[in-house]
């Protein structure tokens, strides 16, 4: 699986669906600067949320209430 992930490539400029990004400033596996660059390249960026966390890369799992609020808002915006 790791090899297929390494070889997979998506050009952000080709994405046509609205995108909500959540980046954590303490994430070392996916650094916040990489998320900022992705946000800048997305023509359909809907929302970009940058947040601190003590949990690094696991923040998306550990900060479940925070992430859940953002996702609920994104789904609500889509329905509107």
C-alpha distances in whole Angstrom, upper triangle without the diagonal:
4,5,5,6,9,10,11,14,17,20,22,25,24,23,26,26,27,25,25,24,24,24,25,27,26,22,21,17,18,22,24,25,22,23,26,25,23,26,28,26,26,29,29,28,30,30,28,29,28,29,30,28,28,25,23,19,20,23,21,21,24,26,26,29,29,26,27,31,29,27,30,32,29,30,33,34,32,34,37
4,5,5,6,9,10,13,16,19,21,24,24,23,26,26,27,24,25,23,23,22,23,24,23,19,18,14,15,19,22,23,19,20,24,23,21,24,27,25,25,28,28,27,29,29,27,27,27,27,28,26,26,23,21,17,18,21,20,20,23,25,26,29,29,25,27,30,29,27,30,32,30,30,34,34,32,35,38
4,5,5,6,9,12,15,19,21,24,23,23,26,26,28,26,27,25,25,24,25,27,26,22,20,17,18,21,24,24,20,22,25,24,22,25,27,25,25,28,29,28,30,30,29,29,29,30,30,29,30,26,24,20,22,25,23,24,27,29,29,32,32,28,30,33,31,29,33,34,32,32,36,36,34,37,40
4,5,5,6,10,13,16,18,22,20,20,23,23,25,23,24,23,24,24,25,27,26,22,21,18,18,21,24,24,20,21,24,23,21,24,26,23,23,26,26,26,28,28,27,28,28,29,30,29,30,27,24,21,22,24,23,23,27,28,28,31,31,27,29,32,29,27,31,32,29,30,33,33,31,34,37
4,5,5,8,11,14,16,19,19,18,21,21,23,20,21,19,20,20,21,23,23,19,18,14,14,17,20,20,17,17,21,20,17,20,23,20,20,23,23,23,25,25,24,25,24,26,27,26,27,23,21,17,19,21,19,20,24,25,25,28,27,24,26,28,26,24,28,29,26,27,31,30,29,32,34
4,6,8,11,14,16,19,19,19,23,23,24,22,23,21,21,20,22,23,23,19,17,14,14,17,19,19,16,17,20,19,17,21,22,20,21,24,24,24,26,26,25,26,25,26,27,27,27,24,21,18,20,22,21,23,26,27,27,30,29,26,28,31,28,27,30,31,29,30,33,33,31,34,37
4,6,10,13,16,18,18,18,22,23,24,22,24,22,24,23,25,26,26,22,21,17,17,20,22,21,18,19,22,20,18,21,23,20,21,23,24,24,27,27,26,27,27,29,30,30,31,28,25,21,23,26,24,25,29,30,30,33,31,28,30,33,30,28,32,33,30,30,34,33,31,34,37
4,7,10,13,16,14,15,18,19,21,19,21,19,21,21,23,25,25,21,21,17,16,19,21,20,17,17,20,18,16,19,20,18,18,20,21,21,24,24,23,25,25,27,29,28,30,27,24,21,22,24,22,24,27,28,28,31,29,26,27,30,27,25,29,29,26,27,31,30,28,31,33
4,7,9,12,11,12,16,17,19,17,19,18,20,20,22,24,25,21,21,17,16,18,19,19,15,15,18,15,13,16,17,14,15,17,18,18,21,22,21,23,24,26,28,28,30,27,24,21,23,24,22,24,28,28,28,31,29,25,27,29,26,25,28,28,25,26,29,28,26,29,32
4,6,9,8,8,12,13,15,14,16,15,18,18,22,23,25,21,21,18,16,18,19,18,14,14,16,14,11,14,15,12,11,14,14,15,18,19,19,21,22,25,27,27,30,27,24,21,23,24,22,24,27,27,27,29,27,24,25,27,24,22,25,25,22,23,26,25,23,26,28
4,5,6,7,11,13,15,14,16,16,19,19,22,23,25,22,22,20,17,18,19,17,14,14,15,12,10,12,12,9,9,11,13,14,17,18,18,21,22,25,27,28,31,29,26,23,25,25,23,26,29,28,28,30,28,25,27,28,24,23,26,26,22,24,27,25,23,26,28
4,5,6,9,11,11,10,13,12,16,16,20,21,23,21,21,19,16,17,16,15,12,11,12,10,7,9,9,6,5,8,9,10,13,15,14,17,19,22,24,26,29,27,24,21,24,23,21,24,27,26,26,28,25,22,24,25,21,20,23,22,19,21,24,21,20,24,25
4,6,8,11,12,12,15,15,18,19,23,24,26,24,25,23,19,20,19,18,15,14,14,12,9,10,10,6,5,6,8,10,14,16,16,19,21,24,27,29,32,30,27,25,27,27,25,28,30,29,29,30,28,25,27,27,23,22,25,24,20,22,25,22,20,24,25
4,6,9,12,12,16,16,20,21,25,26,28,26,26,24,21,22,22,21,18,17,17,15,12,13,13,10,8,8,9,12,15,17,18,21,23,26,29,31,33,32,29,26,28,28,25,28,31,30,30,31,29,25,27,27,24,23,25,24,21,22,24,22,20,23,24
4,6,8,9,12,13,17,19,22,24,27,24,25,23,20,21,20,20,17,15,16,15,11,12,13,10,7,7,7,9,12,14,15,19,21,24,27,28,31,29,27,24,26,25,22,25,28,27,26,28,25,22,23,24,20,19,21,21,17,18,21,18,16,20,21
4,7,9,13,15,18,21,24,27,29,27,28,26,23,24,23,22,20,18,18,17,14,14,15,12,9,8,6,9,11,14,16,20,22,25,29,30,33,31,29,27,28,27,24,27,30,28,27,28,26,23,23,24,20,19,21,20,16,17,19,16,14,17,18
4,6,10,12,16,19,22,25,27,25,27,25,22,23,22,22,20,17,18,18,14,13,15,13,10,9,6,9,9,12,14,17,20,23,27,28,31,29,27,25,26,25,21,24,27,25,24,25,23,20,20,20,17,15,17,16,12,13,15,13,11,14,15
4,7,10,14,17,20,23,25,24,26,24,21,22,20,21,19,16,16,16,13,11,14,13,9,9,5,6,5,9,11,14,17,20,24,25,29,27,26,24,24,23,20,23,25,23,22,22,20,17,18,17,14,13,14,13,9,11,13,10,9,12,13
4,6,10,13,16,19,22,20,22,21,17,18,16,17,15,12,13,14,11,9,12,11,8,9,6,5,5,7,8,11,14,17,20,22,25,24,22,20,21,19,16,19,22,20,19,20,17,14,15,15,12,11,13,12,9,11,13,11,11,14,15
4,7,10,14,16,19,17,20,19,16,17,15,16,15,11,12,14,11,9,12,13,10,12,9,6,5,5,6,8,11,14,17,18,22,21,19,18,18,16,14,17,19,16,16,16,14,11,12,12,8,8,11,10,7,10,12,11,11,14,16
4,6,10,13,15,14,16,16,12,13,11,13,11,8,9,11,9,7,11,12,10,13,11,8,8,6,5,6,8,11,14,15,19,18,16,14,15,14,11,15,17,15,15,16,13,10,13,13,9,10,13,12,10,13,16,14,15,18,19
4,7,10,12,11,14,14,11,12,9,12,12,8,10,13,11,10,13,15,14,16,15,11,11,8,6,5,6,8,11,12,15,14,13,12,12,10,8,12,13,11,12,13,10,8,11,11,8,9,13,13,11,14,17,16,17,20,21
4,6,9,8,11,11,8,8,6,9,9,6,8,11,11,10,13,15,15,18,17,14,14,11,8,6,5,6,9,10,13,12,10,9,11,9,9,12,13,12,14,15,12,10,14,14,12,13,17,16,15,18,20,20,21,24,25
4,5,6,9,10,9,8,6,10,11,9,11,14,14,13,16,18,18,22,21,17,18,14,11,9,6,5,5,6,9,9,7,8,9,7,8,12,12,10,13,14,11,11,15,15,13,15,18,18,18,21,23,22,24,26,27
4,6,8,11,9,7,5,9,11,10,11,14,15,14,17,19,20,23,23,19,20,16,13,11,7,6,5,7,9,10,8,9,12,10,12,15,14,13,16,17,14,14,18,18,16,19,22,21,21,24,26,25,27,30,30
4,6,9,9,8,8,11,12,12,14,16,17,18,20,22,23,26,26,22,23,20,16,14,10,9,6,6,7,7,5,7,10,9,11,14,13,13,16,18,15,15,19,20,18,20,23,23,23,26,28,28,29,32,33
4,6,6,5,7,10,10,10,13,15,15,16,19,20,21,24,24,21,22,19,16,14,11,10,9,8,9,8,4,4,8,8,10,12,12,13,16,18,16,15,18,20,18,19,23,23,22,25,27,27,28,31,32
4,6,5,8,10,10,12,14,15,16,18,20,21,22,26,26,23,24,22,18,17,14,14,12,12,12,10,7,6,10,11,13,15,15,16,19,22,19,18,22,23,22,23,26,26,25,28,31,30,31,34,35
4,6,9,11,10,11,14,15,15,17,19,20,21,24,24,22,24,21,18,17,15,15,15,14,14,12,8,6,10,11,12,14,16,17,19,22,20,18,21,23,21,22,25,26,25,27,30,29,29,33,34
4,7,8,7,7,11,11,11,13,16,16,17,21,21,18,20,18,15,14,12,13,14,13,15,13,9,7,11,11,11,14,16,16,18,21,18,16,20,21,19,19,23,23,22,24,27,26,26,30,31
4,5,5,7,9,10,11,13,15,16,17,21,21,18,20,18,14,14,11,12,12,13,14,13,9,9,13,12,13,16,17,17,19,22,19,17,21,22,20,21,24,24,23,26,28,27,28,31,32
4,5,5,6,9,10,10,12,14,15,19,19,16,18,15,11,11,8,9,10,12,14,14,11,10,14,13,13,17,17,16,19,20,17,16,20,20,17,19,22,22,20,24,26,24,25,29,30
4,5,5,6,9,10,11,12,14,18,19,16,18,16,13,13,10,13,13,15,18,17,14,14,17,16,17,20,21,20,22,24,21,19,23,23,20,22,25,24,22,26,28,26,27,30,31
4,5,5,6,9,10,11,12,16,17,15,17,16,13,13,12,14,15,17,19,18,14,13,17,16,16,19,21,20,22,24,21,19,22,23,20,21,24,24,21,24,27,25,25,29,30
4,5,5,6,9,10,11,14,14,12,14,12,9,10,9,12,14,15,18,17,14,13,15,14,14,17,19,18,19,21,18,16,19,19,16,17,21,20,18,21,23,22,22,26,26
4,5,5,6,9,10,13,14,11,13,12,8,10,9,12,14,17,20,19,16,16,19,17,17,20,22,20,22,23,19,18,21,21,17,19,22,20,19,22,24,22,23,26,27
4,5,5,6,9,12,14,12,15,14,11,13,13,16,18,20,23,22,19,18,21,20,19,23,24,23,24,26,22,20,24,24,20,21,24,23,21,24,26,24,24,28,28
4,5,5,6,10,11,9,12,12,10,12,13,16,18,20,23,22,19,17,20,19,17,21,23,22,23,24,21,19,21,22,18,18,22,21,18,21,23,21,21,25,25
4,5,5,8,9,6,9,9,7,10,11,14,17,20,23,22,19,18,20,19,17,21,23,21,22,23,19,17,20,20,16,17,20,18,16,19,21,18,19,22,23
4,6,8,10,8,11,11,10,13,13,17,20,22,25,25,22,21,24,22,21,25,26,24,26,26,23,21,24,23,19,20,23,21,19,22,24,21,21,25,25
4,6,9,9,12,13,12,15,16,20,22,25,28,27,24,22,25,24,22,26,28,26,27,28,25,22,25,25,21,21,24,22,19,22,24,22,21,25,25
4,5,5,9,11,11,14,16,19,22,24,28,26,24,22,24,23,21,24,27,25,25,26,23,20,22,22,18,18,21,19,16,19,21,18,17,21,22
4,6,9,11,13,16,18,22,25,27,31,30,27,26,27,26,24,27,29,27,27,28,25,23,24,24,20,20,22,20,17,19,21,18,17,20,20
4,6,9,11,15,17,21,24,26,30,29,27,25,26,25,22,25,28,25,25,25,23,20,21,21,17,16,19,17,13,15,17,14,13,16,17
4,6,7,11,14,17,21,23,26,25,23,22,23,21,19,23,25,22,22,22,19,17,19,18,14,14,17,15,12,14,16,13,13,17,17
4,7,10,14,17,20,22,26,25,24,22,23,21,19,22,24,21,21,20,18,15,16,15,12,12,14,11,8,11,12,9,10,13,13
4,7,10,13,17,19,23,22,21,20,21,18,16,20,21,18,18,18,15,13,14,13,9,10,13,10,8,12,13,10,12,15,15
4,7,10,14,16,20,19,18,17,18,16,14,18,19,16,17,17,14,12,14,13,10,12,14,12,11,14,16,14,15,19,19
4,6,10,13,16,16,15,15,16,13,12,16,16,13,14,14,10,10,12,11,8,11,13,12,11,15,16,15,17,20,20
4,7,10,14,14,13,13,15,12,12,15,15,13,15,15,11,11,14,14,11,14,17,15,15,18,20,19,20,24,24
4,7,10,11,11,12,13,10,11,14,13,10,13,13,9,10,14,13,11,14,17,16,16,20,21,20,22,25,26
4,7,9,9,11,12,9,11,14,12,10,14,14,11,12,16,15,15,17,20,19,20,23,24,24,26,29,29
4,5,6,9,9,6,9,11,9,8,12,13,10,12,15,16,15,17,20,20,21,23,25,25,27,29,30
4,6,9,9,7,11,12,9,9,13,15,13,14,18,18,18,20,23,24,24,27,28,29,30,33,34
4,6,5,5,9,9,7,8,12,14,13,13,16,18,18,19,22,23,23,25,27,28,29,32,33
4,5,6,9,10,9,10,14,16,14,14,17,19,18,19,22,23,23,25,28,28,29,31,33
4,5,7,9,9,11,13,16,15,13,16,19,17,18,21,22,22,24,26,27,27,30,32
4,5,5,6,8,10,14,13,12,15,17,17,17,20,21,21,23,25,26,27,29,31
4,5,5,5,8,11,10,9,12,14,14,15,17,19,19,21,23,24,25,27,29
4,6,6,7,10,9,7,9,12,11,11,15,16,16,17,20,21,21,24,26
4,6,6,9,10,8,10,13,13,13,16,18,18,19,21,23,23,25,27
4,5,8,9,9,11,13,14,15,17,19,19,21,23,24,25,27,29
4,6,5,6,8,10,11,12,14,16,17,18,20,21,23,25,26
4,5,5,6,8,10,10,12,14,15,16,18,20,21,22,24
4,6,5,6,9,10,10,12,14,15,16,18,20,21,22
4,5,5,7,9,10,11,13,15,16,17,19,20,21
4,5,5,6,9,10,11,12,14,15,17,19,20
4,5,5,6,8,10,10,12,14,15,17,18
4,6,5,6,9,10,10,12,14,15,17
4,5,5,6,9,10,11,12,14,15
4,5,5,6,8,10,11,12,14
4,5,5,6,9,10,11,12
4,5,5,6,9,10,11
4,5,5,6,9,10
4,5,5,6,9
4,5,5,6
4,5,5
4,6
4
